[in-house]
Amino acid sequence: MSSMRGIYTPVTKLRRQVFTEVARLAYEGGDYSSRIEHIPYTIIPGEIPTYRESIFKERAIVGERLRLAMGMSLRRIDEHAPLSDGIDETVIAEKYYEPPLVNVISFACNACPETSVFVTNNCQGCLAHPCTAVCPVKATSIVNGRSVIDSTKCLRCGRCADACPYSAIVKRKRPCASACGMDAIGSDGLGRAKIDYDKCVSCGQCLVSCPFGAIADKSQIFQLIQAIKQGEVVAEIAPAFVGQFGPSATPEKMKEALKKLGFTEVYETAIGADLCTVEEAKDFLEKVPEQQPFMGTSCCPAWSVMAKKLFPEYAHCISMTMTPMVWTARWIKKRHPNAKIVFIGPCAAKKLEASRRTVRSDVDFVITFEELMGMFVAKGVEFDEVEKDDPLEDASTVGRTFAVAGGVAEAVVDCIKREYPDKEVLVESAAGLKDCRKMMTLAKAGKRNGYLLEGMACPGGCVAGAGTLLPIVKAATAVKTFAKTAAVDHAADSKYIQDLEHLEE
């Protein structure tokens, strides 16, 4: 888990400035082609560089971030193209997206070594020198009383680092690759990070782990605001929103704050979490172990894609139940048939899930909390001045705790126990794709038969998604506190359960 999460860094500041300026551009209108050319000078003013060796490079990187924030592709470095190239096609009131979702801005990348093992000044030249004893290829030796590693022999296994009593040997992996649970990040010919899109599941953990801000995903805020300016747009907001926008942004104020941005109505995505819980409980009871050895949860798209990609023979074991985002959108569509629907959440991968052809999602736009923060700033919404509106009271306690690792499985087991109090349900939860892969490997080996497996791509669950603003532990605590204020505790007691059969059509 990256130690940068929840810390306000210059990278965080630049990301938010970009989202704010794109939102402001969309709200204000005008000649987008000429206006976008000026934004890098607004974000990076003056003549003296602040973050890098050149102010021109700083502005160029901001320019690429602006393009990604409008859904456009990165420009080629070796060809001239204005910053506004292709902007006219983006001025639409529906999603605009040129794949891929997650992008490396190559000239912002530090070209960190993929993996390296090296001796620091902490080496004490000890008598034992266990570093030499454990090296399987004799790459470590003692020269003039100090440990030295021959990089031409080194396997980068890290055994010497583990054995050193002074922690004087360090195994260092580039942060983006370390955060990637799919081993999808390699290097291009110049040593810069390069994403293997055949492996990538768009979880976004690389982009929040890069200390150089070289990785970014594409946004839909520009087109969302075009839709808000033209007609009815209804928001569904994921339960991880609690606390993301500061202490003044209480759940009681969220509806009113979103309406100030132009949304016509606001609902909790946890409505869909309750429906998802009931359906997954039903699926588990019907299918495990009679039709399949185990069942994986459906709600995290990056986990679901990973499981099906790496373990295709067990793809049928991942629940086919619609995700909370999709259930909620279907539910909203019945009430607001002419509205466009936006999912506001912590997740980058949801941007792709909403477009999958296998399921009609009814979701027109997906934005993250960080992107929403840009809209609040652009519109001048101050939570201290927002009055409390109708409280969000659509969902159950367990529906809201979907946002925290372990919460989905807990909700499903709770639902099963309501009907079959004596039934034992075996559960394993994994958060972070590396751990999810280990869990699926054990399942493949037949060691998780009869289990309900909860997979979450982000360490800590949705509260650790790539689009969150809060430290993970703090976010998890805020969600659990909010969950306790729900009118009902159990998913099966949701007042919307009777809508289930109508939403599956």
Disulfide bonds with the S-S distance in Angstrom:
none
